[in-house]
Amino acid sequence: MLKIIKKTLLGFFLITLSDPVFAESNSLVFEKIVCSINVNKNNLQKLSLDIADNEQKRSYGLMNRKDLKANSGMLFIWKDSQIRNFWMKNTHFNLDLFFLNKEGEIIEIYKNAKAFDKTNIKSQNKVNFVVELKSGEYPLLIGDKFNCVFKDLLK
C-alpha cells in the first residue's frame, strides 16, 4: 500500500512540476534562414539561424538544447521595435546576444550570457531582431551588419 501511495505522489509531483514550455517544445518547428556577416571586415561567414518569430518560439528559444553547432544560432524577430528582455533559464551554454535594428545592423551587444542564469538581460535600445550565437564564436562589433532579407522578415 505504501508503494502505491509513493508512486502516486511521485507521478503527481512530476506532472505538477513539469515545465509547460518544455512539454510544448516537442511540437515546435523552427524554420531556418541562412545569413552572412563580415567578420573583421574581410572574412565572410555564413550562419544557419533558427527563426523564432512568434511568442511561443521566442519564449522557448535555445532552452533545453544540449549543444549549438558551429555557424548556427537563433534569430528572434518582432514586427515592432521595442526594448527586449532575455534570460538564460534552461540554456545549457553561454551565449552572445546581438541586438539589431530593422536593417540588420548590430546596435548593441551583450557578451557571454551565462548558462542557466535567470538574470534579466535587457536591451538599452529598441530593436526588431536579436541574434544568439555561442559565446566567443564571432568577434562582431557595433555597426556590423547581418546580410539577410530583413524587410521580408518583418512582413
DSSP file (Angstrom, degrees, kcal/mol; ACC not computed):
  #  RESIDUE AA STRUCTURE BP1 BP2  ACC     N-H-->O    O-->H-N    N-H-->O    O-->H-N    TCO  KAPPA ALPHA  PHI   PSI    X-CA   Y-CA   Z-CA
    1    1 A M     >        0   0    0      0, 0.0     4,-2.0     0, 0.0     5,-0.2   0.000 360.0 360.0 360.0 -41.9    0.0    0.0    0.0
    2    2 A L  H  >  +     0   0    0      1,-0.2     4,-2.4     2,-0.2     5,-0.2   0.867 360.0  53.9 -63.8 -36.9    2.8    2.4    0.9
    3    3 A K  H  > S+     0   0    0      2,-0.2     4,-2.5     1,-0.2    -1,-0.2   0.898 107.7  50.3 -64.0 -40.5    4.5    1.7   -2.5
    4    4 A I  H  > S+     0   0    0      2,-0.2     4,-2.4     1,-0.2    -2,-0.2   0.910 111.1  48.4 -64.3 -42.7    1.3    2.6   -4.3
    5    5 A I  H  X S+     0   0    0     -4,-2.0     4,-2.7     2,-0.2    -2,-0.2   0.918 112.0  49.4 -64.3 -43.3    1.0    5.9   -2.4
    6    6 A K  H  X S+     0   0    0     -4,-2.4     4,-2.6     2,-0.2    -2,-0.2   0.921 112.6  47.0 -62.2 -44.6    4.6    6.8   -3.1
    7    7 A K  H  X S+     0   0    0     -4,-2.5     4,-2.5     2,-0.2    -1,-0.2   0.904 112.7  49.7 -64.5 -41.1    4.2    6.1   -6.8
    8    8 A T  H  X S+     0   0    0     -4,-2.4     4,-2.3     2,-0.2    -2,-0.2   0.929 113.1  46.0 -63.2 -45.8    1.0    8.1   -7.0
    9    9 A L  H  X S+     0   0    0     -4,-2.7     4,-2.6     2,-0.2    -2,-0.2   0.902 111.8  51.7 -64.8 -41.5    2.6   11.0   -5.2
   10   10 A L  H  X S+     0   0    0     -4,-2.6     4,-2.4     2,-0.2    -2,-0.2   0.933 110.9  47.9 -60.8 -46.8    5.7   10.9   -7.4
   11   11 A G  H  X S+     0   0    0     -4,-2.5     4,-2.1     1,-0.2    -1,-0.2   0.904 111.1  51.5 -59.4 -43.3    3.6   10.9  -10.5
   12   12 A F  H  X S+     0   0    0     -4,-2.3     4,-2.7     1,-0.2    -2,-0.2   0.927 111.5  46.7 -60.9 -46.5    1.6   13.8   -9.2
   13   13 A F  H  X S+     0   0    0     -4,-2.6     4,-2.8     1,-0.2    -2,-0.2   0.882 110.4  52.4 -66.1 -38.4    4.7   15.9   -8.4
   14   14 A L  H  X S+     0   0    0     -4,-2.4     4,-0.8     2,-0.2    -1,-0.2   0.906 113.8  43.4 -64.4 -40.3    6.3   15.1  -11.8
   15   15 A I  H  < S+     0   0    0     -4,-2.1     3,-0.4    -5,-0.2    -2,-0.2   0.927 117.0  46.6 -68.3 -44.7    3.1   16.3  -13.6
   16   16 A T  H  < S+     0   0    0     -4,-2.7    -2,-0.2     1,-0.2    -1,-0.2   0.875 117.2  42.3 -65.9 -38.7    2.7   19.3  -11.4
   17   17 A L  H  < S+     0   0    0     -4,-2.8    -1,-0.2    -5,-0.2    -2,-0.2   0.521  85.0 115.6 -90.5  -5.6    6.4   20.4  -11.6
   18   18 A S  S  < S-     0   0    0     -4,-0.8     3,-0.0    -3,-0.4    -3,-0.0  -0.376  73.6-114.1 -67.2 144.3    6.9   19.8  -15.3
   19   19 A D     >  -     0   0    0      1,-0.2     4,-1.9    -2,-0.0     3,-0.3  -0.681  17.8-150.8 -79.5 118.5    7.6   22.9  -17.3
   20   20 A P  H  > S+     0   0    0      0, 0.0     4,-1.9     0, 0.0    -1,-0.2   0.830  96.4  56.0 -63.0 -30.8    4.7   23.6  -19.7
   21   21 A V  H  > S+     0   0    0      2,-0.2     4,-1.5     1,-0.2    39,-0.1   0.905 106.3  50.8 -66.0 -39.7    7.0   25.3  -22.2
   22   22 A F  H  > S+     0   0    0     -3,-0.3     4,-0.7     1,-0.2    -1,-0.2   0.908 108.9  51.3 -63.1 -41.1    9.2   22.1  -22.3
   23   23 A A  H >< S+     0   0    0     -4,-1.9     3,-0.6     1,-0.2    -1,-0.2   0.889 112.6  46.1 -62.6 -38.5    6.2   20.0  -22.9
   24   24 A E  H >< S+     0   0    0     -4,-1.9     3,-1.8     1,-0.2     4,-0.4   0.755  96.0  76.6 -74.6 -23.7    5.2   22.2  -25.8
   25   25 A S  H >< S+     0   0    0     -4,-1.5     3,-1.3     1,-0.3    -1,-0.2   0.785  79.4  70.0 -62.1 -28.3    8.7   22.3  -27.3
   26   26 A N  T << S+     0   0    0     -4,-0.7    -1,-0.3    -3,-0.6    -2,-0.1   0.779 103.7  43.5 -61.0 -24.7    8.4   18.8  -28.7
   27   27 A S  T <  S+     0   0    0     -3,-1.8     2,-0.3    -4,-0.2    -1,-0.3   0.481  88.9 110.4 -99.1  -3.4    5.9   20.2  -31.2
   28   28 A L    <   -     0   0    0     -3,-1.3     2,-0.5    -4,-0.4    -3,-0.0  -0.541  47.3-167.9 -74.5 133.6    7.9   23.4  -32.1
   29   29 A V        -     0   0    0     -2,-0.3     2,-0.6     2,-0.0    28,-0.1  -0.982   6.4-155.6-122.7 119.1    9.4   23.5  -35.5
   30   30 A F        -     0   0    0     -2,-0.5    22,-0.1    22,-0.1     2,-0.1  -0.839   9.1-142.9 -97.0 121.1   11.9   26.3  -36.2
   31   31 A E        -     0   0    0     -2,-0.6    20,-3.0    20,-0.4     2,-0.3  -0.390  21.9-132.1 -69.5 160.4   12.3   27.3  -39.8
   32   32 A K  E     -A   50   0A   0     18,-0.2     2,-0.4    -2,-0.1    18,-0.2  -0.865  19.3-170.0-118.6 152.1   15.9   28.2  -40.8
   33   33 A I  E     -A   49   0A   0     16,-2.2    16,-3.0    -2,-0.3     2,-0.6  -0.992  18.3-136.5-135.2 144.1   17.4   31.1  -42.6
   34   34 A V  E     +A   48   0A   0     -2,-0.4     2,-0.3    14,-0.2    14,-0.2  -0.908  29.2 174.3-102.6 124.0   21.0   31.5  -43.9
   35   35 A C  E     -A   47   0A   0     12,-2.4    12,-3.5    -2,-0.6     2,-0.3  -0.823  16.7-147.3-119.0 160.7   22.6   34.8  -43.2
   36   36 A S  E     -AB  46 147A   0    111,-1.1   111,-3.5    -2,-0.3     2,-0.3  -0.928  12.4-175.6-125.8 157.4   26.1   36.0  -43.8
   37   37 A I  E     -AB  45 146A   0      8,-2.1     8,-2.7    -2,-0.3     2,-0.6  -0.987  27.9-120.6-149.9 140.8   28.2   38.5  -41.9
   38   38 A N  E     -A   44   0A   0    107,-0.5     2,-0.5    -2,-0.3     3,-0.3  -0.743  26.5-159.4 -82.8 122.3   31.6   40.0  -42.5
   39   39 A V  E >> S-A   43   0A   0      4,-2.3     4,-1.8    -2,-0.6     3,-1.1  -0.909  78.0  -4.3-102.7 125.6   33.9   39.2  -39.5
   40   40 A N  T 34 S-     0   0    0     -2,-0.5    -1,-0.2    99,-0.3     4,-0.1   0.839 120.2 -77.0  58.1  35.3   36.8   41.6  -39.2
   41   41 A K  T 34 S+     0   0    0     -3,-0.3    -1,-0.2     1,-0.2     3,-0.1   0.303 129.3  45.9  67.1  -7.9   35.8   43.3  -42.5
   42   42 A N  T <4 S+     0   0    0     -3,-1.1     2,-0.8     1,-0.1    -1,-0.2   0.465  85.1  83.5-142.5  -2.6   37.1   40.6  -44.8
   43   43 A N  E  <  -A   39   0A   0     -4,-1.8    -4,-2.3     2,-0.0     2,-0.4  -0.818  62.8-156.1-112.4  93.4   36.1   37.1  -43.5
   44   44 A L  E     -A   38   0A   0     -2,-0.8     2,-0.4    -6,-0.2    -6,-0.2  -0.539  12.6-169.0 -72.1 123.2   32.6   36.4  -44.8
   45   45 A Q  E     -A   37   0A   0     -8,-2.7    -8,-2.1    -2,-0.4     2,-0.4  -0.933  12.6-145.2-115.0 136.5   30.8   33.8  -42.5
   46   46 A K  E     -A   36   0A   0     -2,-0.4     2,-0.4   -10,-0.2   -10,-0.3  -0.853  17.5-164.5 -98.8 136.8   27.6   32.1  -43.3
   47   47 A L  E     -A   35   0A   0    -12,-3.5   -12,-2.4    -2,-0.4     2,-0.7  -0.959  16.2-146.3-123.0 138.1   25.3   31.3  -40.4
   48   48 A S  E     -Ac  34  72A   0     23,-2.7    25,-1.5    -2,-0.4     2,-0.5  -0.920  28.1-171.4-100.8 112.9   22.3   29.0  -40.2
   49   49 A L  E     -Ac  33  73A   0    -16,-3.0   -16,-2.2    -2,-0.7     2,-0.3  -0.901  22.2-134.2-113.9 131.1   19.8   30.6  -37.8
   50   50 A D  E     -Ac  32  74A   0     23,-2.5    25,-3.3    -2,-0.5     2,-0.6  -0.625  30.7-127.2 -73.5 138.8   16.6   29.1  -36.4
   51   51 A I  E     - c   0  75A   0    -20,-3.0     2,-0.7    -2,-0.3   -20,-0.4  -0.807  22.2-171.6 -97.4 123.8   13.8   31.6  -36.7
   52   52 A A  E     + c   0  76A   0     23,-3.0    25,-2.4    -2,-0.6   -22,-0.1  -0.879  25.8 150.7-110.4  95.3   11.8   32.5  -33.6
   53   53 A D        +     0   0    0     -2,-0.7     2,-0.3    23,-0.2    -1,-0.1   0.249  51.5  52.3-118.4  11.2    9.0   34.6  -35.0
   54   54 A N  S  > S-     0   0    0      1,-0.1     4,-3.0    24,-0.1     5,-0.3  -0.928  90.2-100.6-139.7 169.3    6.1   34.0  -32.6
   55   55 A E  H  > S+     0   0    0     -2,-0.3     4,-2.5     1,-0.2     5,-0.2   0.882 118.7  50.6 -59.2 -42.2    5.6   34.3  -28.9
   56   56 A Q  H  > S+     0   0    0      2,-0.2     4,-1.6     1,-0.2    -1,-0.2   0.931 115.0  42.3 -63.5 -45.8    5.9   30.5  -28.3
   57   57 A K  H  > S+     0   0    0      2,-0.2     4,-3.1     1,-0.2    -2,-0.2   0.898 114.8  50.5 -68.5 -40.6    9.1   30.2  -30.2
   58   58 A R  H  < S+     0   0    0     -4,-3.0    -2,-0.2     1,-0.2    -1,-0.2   0.890 110.1  51.0 -65.0 -37.6   10.6   33.4  -28.8
   59   59 A S  H  < S+     0   0    0     -4,-2.5    -1,-0.2    -5,-0.3    -2,-0.2   0.866 117.1  39.4 -66.7 -35.5    9.8   32.2  -25.2
   60   60 A Y  H >< S+     0   0    0     -4,-1.6     3,-2.2    -5,-0.2    -2,-0.2   0.902  81.6 149.7 -83.1 -43.7   11.4   28.8  -25.8
   61   61 A G  T 3< S-     0   0    0     -4,-3.1    -1,-0.1     1,-0.3    -2,-0.1  -0.164  77.0 -21.4  52.0-130.8   14.4   30.0  -27.8
   62   62 A L  T >  S+     0   0    0     -4,-0.1     3,-1.4    12,-0.1    30,-0.4   0.199  95.3 140.2 -96.8  14.2   17.5   27.8  -27.3
   63   63 A M  T <   +     0   0    0     -3,-2.2    28,-0.3     1,-0.2    27,-0.1  -0.250  67.2  11.0 -60.3 145.9   16.3   26.3  -24.0
   64   64 A N  T 3  S+     0   0    0     26,-3.8     2,-0.4     1,-0.2    -1,-0.2   0.437  88.0 131.8  67.6   3.7   17.0   22.7  -23.3
   65   65 A R    <   -     0   0    0     -3,-1.4    27,-0.7    25,-0.2    -1,-0.2  -0.705  50.2-149.8 -81.2 138.5   19.3   22.2  -26.2
   66   66 A K  S    S+     0   0    0     -2,-0.4     2,-0.3     1,-0.1    -1,-0.1   0.733  72.5   3.7 -81.9 -23.0   22.4   20.3  -25.1
   67   67 A D        -     0   0    0     26,-0.0     2,-0.4    -3,-0.0    -1,-0.1  -0.974  58.2-136.5-155.8 165.0   24.7   22.0  -27.7
   68   68 A L        -     0   0    0     -2,-0.3     3,-0.1    -3,-0.1     4,-0.1  -0.989  30.0-127.5-130.0 121.1   24.8   24.5  -30.5
   69   69 A K    >   -     0   0    0     -2,-0.4     3,-1.1     1,-0.1    65,-0.2  -0.220  36.3 -88.1 -66.1 155.5   26.6   23.6  -33.7
   70   70 A A  T 3  S+     0   0    0      1,-0.2    -1,-0.1    63,-0.1     3,-0.1  -0.306 113.0  20.1 -59.2 147.4   29.3   25.9  -35.2
   71   71 A N  T 3  S+     0   0    0      1,-0.2   -23,-2.7    -3,-0.1     2,-0.3   0.771 108.3 101.6  61.5  29.1   28.0   28.6  -37.5
   72   72 A S  E <   +c   48   0A   0     -3,-1.1    62,-0.6   -25,-0.2     2,-0.3  -0.942  32.9 128.5-138.2 163.0   24.5   28.3  -36.1
   73   73 A G  E     -cD  49 133A   0    -25,-1.5   -23,-2.5    -2,-0.3     2,-0.4  -0.889  49.6 -70.7-177.2-153.7   22.3   30.2  -33.7
   74   74 A M  E     -cD  50 132A   0     58,-1.9    58,-2.6   -25,-0.3     2,-0.5  -0.991  23.2-154.4-134.4 139.8   18.8   31.7  -33.3
   75   75 A L  E     -cD  51 131A   0    -25,-3.3   -23,-3.0    -2,-0.4     2,-0.4  -0.962  12.1-157.8-113.0 116.6   17.2   34.8  -34.9
   76   76 A F  E     -cD  52 130A   0     54,-3.3    54,-1.6    -2,-0.5     2,-0.4  -0.806  13.1-164.0 -94.3 133.6   14.4   36.4  -32.9
   77   77 A I  E     + D   0 129A   0    -25,-2.4     2,-0.3    -2,-0.4    52,-0.2  -0.966  15.5 173.5-126.2 133.2   12.0   38.5  -34.9
   78   78 A W  E     -     0   0A   0     50,-2.1   -24,-0.1    -2,-0.4     4,-0.0  -0.991  28.8-142.7-131.0 143.3    9.4   41.1  -33.9
   79   79 A K  E    S+     0   0A   0     -2,-0.3     2,-0.3   -26,-0.1    -1,-0.1   0.792  88.0  57.7 -72.7 -28.5    7.4   43.3  -36.2
   80   80 A D  E    S-     0   0A   0     48,-0.1     2,-0.7    47,-0.1    47,-0.1  -0.737  87.1-119.7-104.6 153.7    7.6   46.2  -33.8
   81   81 A S  E     +     0   0A   0     -2,-0.3     2,-0.3    45,-0.1    47,-0.2  -0.827  51.9 143.5 -94.2 116.8   10.8   47.9  -32.4
   82   82 A Q  E     - D   0 127A   0     45,-1.9    45,-2.9    -2,-0.7     2,-0.3  -0.909  58.6 -81.1-143.7 167.0   10.8   47.6  -28.6
   83   83 A I        -     0   0    0     -2,-0.3     2,-0.3    43,-0.3    43,-0.2  -0.599  54.7-145.8 -66.4 134.6   13.2   47.2  -25.7
   84   84 A R        -     0   0    0     41,-0.5    39,-2.8    -2,-0.3     2,-0.4  -0.858  11.0-155.3-114.8 145.5   13.8   43.4  -25.5
   85   85 A N  E     +G  122   0B   0     -2,-0.3     2,-0.3    37,-0.2    37,-0.2  -0.949  16.2 170.8-121.3 137.9   14.3   41.2  -22.4
   86   86 A F  E     -G  121   0B   0     35,-2.5    35,-3.3    -2,-0.4     2,-0.3  -0.912   9.4-175.9-136.7 162.7   16.1   37.8  -22.3
   87   87 A W        -     0   0    0     -2,-0.3    31,-0.2    33,-0.2    33,-0.1  -0.939  30.4-125.4-150.6 172.1   17.3   35.3  -19.7
   88   88 A M    >   +     0   0    0     29,-2.4     3,-2.3    -2,-0.3    28,-1.3   0.097  47.1 154.2-110.7  21.0   19.3   32.1  -19.8
   89   89 A K  T 3  S-     0   0    0      1,-0.3    28,-0.1    28,-0.2     3,-0.1  -0.261  78.2  -2.8 -53.0 130.6   16.9   29.8  -18.0
   90   90 A N  T 3  S+     0   0    0      1,-0.2   -26,-3.8    26,-0.2     2,-0.6   0.691  96.2 136.7  58.3  22.0   17.4   26.2  -19.0
   91   91 A T    <   -     0   0    0     -3,-2.3    25,-1.1   -28,-0.3    -1,-0.2  -0.901  42.9-157.5-100.3 124.7   20.1   27.2  -21.6
   92   92 A H        +     0   0    0    -27,-0.7     2,-0.3    -2,-0.6    23,-0.1   0.414  67.4  40.9 -87.4  -0.2   23.0   24.8  -21.4
   93   93 A F  S    S-     0   0    0     21,-0.1    23,-0.2    -5,-0.1     2,-0.1  -0.981  87.2 -96.2-146.8 155.7   25.7   27.0  -22.9
   94   94 A N        -     0   0    0     -2,-0.3    41,-2.0    21,-0.1     2,-0.3  -0.412  43.3-162.4 -72.3 148.4   26.9   30.6  -22.8
   95   95 A L  E     -FE 113 134A   0     18,-1.9    18,-3.4    39,-0.3     2,-0.4  -0.924  21.1-139.4-132.0 153.9   25.7   33.0  -25.5
   96   96 A D  E     - E   0 133A   0     37,-3.0    37,-2.2    -2,-0.3     2,-0.5  -0.955  24.2-150.4-104.8 135.0   26.5   36.3  -27.1
   97   97 A L  E     -FE 110 132A   0     13,-3.0    13,-2.8    -2,-0.4     2,-0.5  -0.926   7.1-163.7-110.2 129.2   23.4   38.4  -27.9
   98   98 A F  E     -FE 109 131A   0     33,-2.7    33,-2.5    -2,-0.5     2,-0.5  -0.957   7.9-152.4-115.8 117.2   23.4   40.8  -30.8
   99   99 A F  E     -FE 108 130A   0      9,-2.7     8,-3.0    -2,-0.5     9,-1.2  -0.793  19.0-166.9 -94.6 124.8   20.6   43.4  -30.9
  100  100 A L  E     -FE 106 129A   0     29,-2.9    29,-1.6    -2,-0.5    28,-1.4  -0.840  16.6-133.2-118.2 146.7   19.8   44.5  -34.4
  101  101 A N    >   -     0   0    0      4,-2.1     3,-2.0    -2,-0.3    26,-0.1  -0.220  50.4 -82.9 -80.7-176.5   17.8   47.4  -35.9
  102  102 A K  T 3  S+     0   0    0      1,-0.3    52,-0.1     2,-0.1    -1,-0.1   0.648 130.2  56.9 -69.2 -13.0   15.3   46.8  -38.7
  103  103 A E  T 3  S-     0   0    0      2,-0.1    -1,-0.3    47,-0.1    47,-0.2   0.460 119.5-107.5 -92.1  -2.6   18.2   46.9  -41.3
  104  104 A G  S <  S+     0   0    0     -3,-2.0    42,-2.6     1,-0.3     2,-0.4   0.605  71.0 143.9  88.3  12.3   20.1   44.1  -39.6
  105  105 A E  B     -H  145   0C   0     40,-0.2    -4,-2.1     1,-0.1     2,-0.5  -0.697  55.8-116.5 -87.4 135.5   22.8   46.3  -38.2
  106  106 A I  E     +F  100   0A   0     38,-3.2    37,-2.7    -2,-0.4    -6,-0.2  -0.577  40.7 165.5 -70.6 120.9   24.2   45.5  -34.7
  107  107 A I  E     +     0   0A   0     -8,-3.0     2,-0.3    -2,-0.5    -7,-0.2   0.477  66.1  17.4-113.4  -7.5   23.4   48.4  -32.4
  108  108 A E  E     -F   99   0A   0     -9,-1.2    -9,-2.7    33,-0.1     2,-0.4  -0.969  62.2-158.8-162.0 147.5   24.1   46.7  -29.1
  109  109 A I  E     -F   98   0A   0     -2,-0.3     2,-0.5   -11,-0.2   -11,-0.2  -0.997   6.4-166.0-134.4 136.3   26.0   43.5  -27.9
  110  110 A Y  E     -F   97   0A   0    -13,-2.8   -13,-3.0    -2,-0.4     3,-0.4  -0.968  24.3-153.6-117.8 111.9   25.6   41.5  -24.7
  111  111 A K  E     -     0   0A   0     -2,-0.5   -15,-0.2   -15,-0.2   -16,-0.0  -0.635  59.2  -0.7 -92.1 141.9   28.7   39.2  -24.4
  112  112 A N  E     -     0   0A   0     -2,-0.3     2,-0.3     1,-0.2   -16,-0.2   0.864  65.2-166.5  56.4  51.3   28.9   35.9  -22.6
  113  113 A A  E     -F   95   0A   0    -18,-3.4   -18,-1.9    -3,-0.4    -1,-0.2  -0.554  30.7-115.5 -63.9 127.9   25.4   35.5  -21.1
  114  114 A K    >   -     0   0    0     -2,-0.3     3,-1.7   -20,-0.2   -23,-0.1  -0.445  25.3-103.3 -79.0 137.3   25.9   32.7  -18.6
  115  115 A A  T 3  S+     0   0    0      1,-0.2   -23,-0.2    -2,-0.2   -21,-0.1  -0.273 102.5   5.7 -54.3 137.7   24.2   29.3  -19.0
  116  116 A F  T 3  S+     0   0    0    -28,-1.3     2,-0.3   -25,-1.1    -1,-0.2   0.417  90.3 144.6  67.9   2.9   21.2   28.8  -16.6
  117  117 A D    <   -     0   0    0     -3,-1.7   -29,-2.4   -29,-0.2    -1,-0.2  -0.555  36.8-163.4 -74.6 131.0   21.4   32.4  -15.3
  118  118 A K        +     0   0    0     -2,-0.3    -1,-0.1   -31,-0.2     2,-0.1   0.292  47.0 126.8 -97.2   8.7   17.9   33.9  -14.6
  119  119 A T        -     0   0    0      1,-0.1     2,-0.3   -31,-0.0   -31,-0.3  -0.447  69.2-108.2 -66.0 138.0   19.2   37.5  -14.5
  120  120 A N        -     0   0    0     -2,-0.1     2,-0.6   -33,-0.1   -33,-0.2  -0.519  26.4-158.2 -70.2 129.0   17.2   39.7  -16.9
  121  121 A I  E     -G   86   0B   0    -35,-3.3   -35,-2.5    -2,-0.3     2,-0.5  -0.954  18.2-174.4-107.5 114.2   19.2   40.8  -19.9
  122  122 A K  E     -G   85   0B   0     -2,-0.6   -37,-0.2   -37,-0.2     2,-0.1  -0.926  22.2-127.1-118.8 130.4   17.6   44.0  -21.2
  123  123 A S        -     0   0    0    -39,-2.8     4,-0.0    -2,-0.5   -15,-0.0  -0.421   7.5-147.6 -69.0 149.4   18.4   45.9  -24.4
  124  124 A Q  S    S+     0   0    0     -2,-0.1     2,-0.3   -41,-0.1    -1,-0.1   0.656  81.7  48.7 -87.3 -18.9   19.2   49.6  -24.0
  125  125 A N  S    S-     0   0    0    -43,-0.1   -41,-0.5   -41,-0.1     2,-0.4  -0.804  93.6 -99.9-120.3 158.7   17.7   50.3  -27.4
  126  126 A K        +     0   0    0     -2,-0.3     2,-0.3   -43,-0.2   -43,-0.3  -0.659  50.8 176.7 -76.4 132.1   14.5   49.4  -29.2
  127  127 A V  E     -D   82   0A   0    -45,-2.9   -45,-1.9    -2,-0.4   -26,-0.2  -0.931  37.5-157.3-137.4 158.7   15.2   46.6  -31.7
  128  128 A N  E    S+     0   0A   0    -28,-1.4   -50,-2.1    -2,-0.3     2,-0.3   0.621  82.4  36.5-102.4 -23.2   13.4   44.3  -34.1
  129  129 A F  E     -DE  77 100A   0    -29,-1.6   -29,-2.9   -52,-0.2     2,-0.4  -0.959  54.0-172.3-135.9 148.1   15.8   41.5  -34.1
  130  130 A V  E     -DE  76  99A   0    -54,-1.6   -54,-3.3    -2,-0.3     2,-0.5  -0.990  10.6-159.1-136.7 133.8   18.1   39.6  -31.7
  131  131 A V  E     -DE  75  98A   0    -33,-2.5   -33,-2.7    -2,-0.4     2,-0.5  -0.950   4.1-158.7-112.1 130.7   20.7   37.0  -32.8
  132  132 A E  E     +DE  74  97A   0    -58,-2.6   -58,-1.9    -2,-0.5     2,-0.3  -0.945  18.1 169.3-109.3 127.3   22.0   34.5  -30.3
  133  133 A L  E     -DE  73  96A   0    -37,-2.2   -37,-3.0    -2,-0.5   -60,-0.1  -0.929  46.6 -79.8-131.5 156.5   25.3   32.8  -31.0
  134  134 A K  E >   - E   0  95A   0    -62,-0.6     3,-2.0    -2,-0.3     4,-0.4  -0.318  65.9 -90.9 -56.7 134.8   27.6   30.6  -29.0
  135  135 A S  T 3  S+     0   0    0    -41,-2.0    -1,-0.1     1,-0.3   -41,-0.1  -0.191 105.2   4.0 -55.6 130.1   29.7   32.9  -26.7
  136  136 A G  T 3  S+     0   0    0      2,-0.2    -1,-0.3    -3,-0.1    -2,-0.1   0.408  93.8 114.5  80.1  -1.9   33.0   34.0  -28.2
  137  137 A E  S <  S+     0   0    0     -3,-2.0    -2,-0.1     1,-0.2    -1,-0.1   0.849  80.0  30.6 -71.7 -33.7   32.4   32.3  -31.6
  138  138 A Y        -     0   0    0     -4,-0.4     2,-1.8     2,-0.1    -2,-0.2  -0.985  67.2-146.8-131.6 123.8   32.3   35.6  -33.5
  139  139 A P        +     0   0    0      0, 0.0   -99,-0.3     0, 0.0     2,-0.1  -0.402  41.0 167.2 -83.8  62.6   34.2   38.9  -32.7
  140  140 A L        -     0   0    0     -2,-1.8     2,-0.3  -101,-0.1  -101,-0.1  -0.400  18.0-154.5 -80.3 155.9   31.4   41.1  -34.0
  141  141 A L    >   -     0   0    0     -2,-0.1     3,-2.2     1,-0.0   -35,-0.2  -0.845  31.3 -81.1-127.7 160.9   31.2   44.8  -33.4
  142  142 A I  T 3  S+     0   0    0     -2,-0.3   -35,-0.2     1,-0.3     3,-0.1  -0.412 119.4  32.1 -56.1 134.1   28.6   47.5  -33.2
  143  143 A G  T 3  S+     0   0    0    -37,-2.7    -1,-0.3     1,-0.4   -36,-0.1   0.122  85.4 127.3  98.1 -20.2   27.9   48.6  -36.8
  144  144 A D    <   -     0   0    0     -3,-2.2   -38,-3.2   -39,-0.1     2,-0.4  -0.401  51.0-142.3 -64.8 149.7   28.5   45.1  -38.3
  145  145 A K  B     -H  105   0C   0    -40,-0.2  -107,-0.5  -107,-0.1     2,-0.4  -0.963   6.8-137.3-126.5 131.0   25.5   44.1  -40.4
  146  146 A F  E     -B   37   0A   0    -42,-2.6     2,-1.1    -2,-0.4  -109,-0.2  -0.672  21.9-136.9 -78.0 134.4   23.9   40.7  -40.9
  147  147 A N  E     +B   36   0A   0   -111,-3.5  -111,-1.1    -2,-0.4     2,-0.3  -0.756  55.5 119.6-100.1  89.3   23.1   40.1  -44.6
  148  148 A C  S    S-     0   0    0     -2,-1.1     2,-1.6  -113,-0.2     3,-0.2  -0.813  79.0 -93.3-132.5 173.9   19.6   38.6  -44.6
  149  149 A V     >  +     0   0    0     -2,-0.3     4,-1.2     1,-0.2     3,-0.4  -0.610  54.5 167.6 -90.9  76.3   16.4   39.9  -46.2
  150  150 A F  H  >  +     0   0    0     -2,-1.6     4,-1.0     1,-0.2    -1,-0.2   0.840  68.0  58.5 -65.0 -36.2   15.3   41.7  -43.1
  151  151 A K  H >4 S+     0   0    0      1,-0.2     3,-0.6    -3,-0.2     4,-0.3   0.899 105.9  50.2 -62.4 -38.2   12.5   43.7  -44.7
  152  152 A D  H >4 S+     0   0    0     -3,-0.4     3,-1.1     1,-0.2    -1,-0.2   0.828 104.6  58.9 -66.7 -30.9   10.8   40.4  -45.8
  153  153 A L  H 3< S+     0   0    0     -4,-1.2    -1,-0.2     1,-0.2    -2,-0.2   0.741  99.4  58.4 -69.9 -22.3   11.1   39.0  -42.3
  154  154 A L  T <<        0   0    0     -4,-1.0    -1,-0.2    -3,-0.6    -2,-0.2   0.499 360.0 360.0 -87.0  -3.5    9.0   41.9  -40.9
  155  155 A K    <         0   0    0     -3,-1.1    -1,-0.2    -4,-0.3    -2,-0.1   0.490 360.0 360.0 -77.2 360.0    6.0   41.2  -43.1
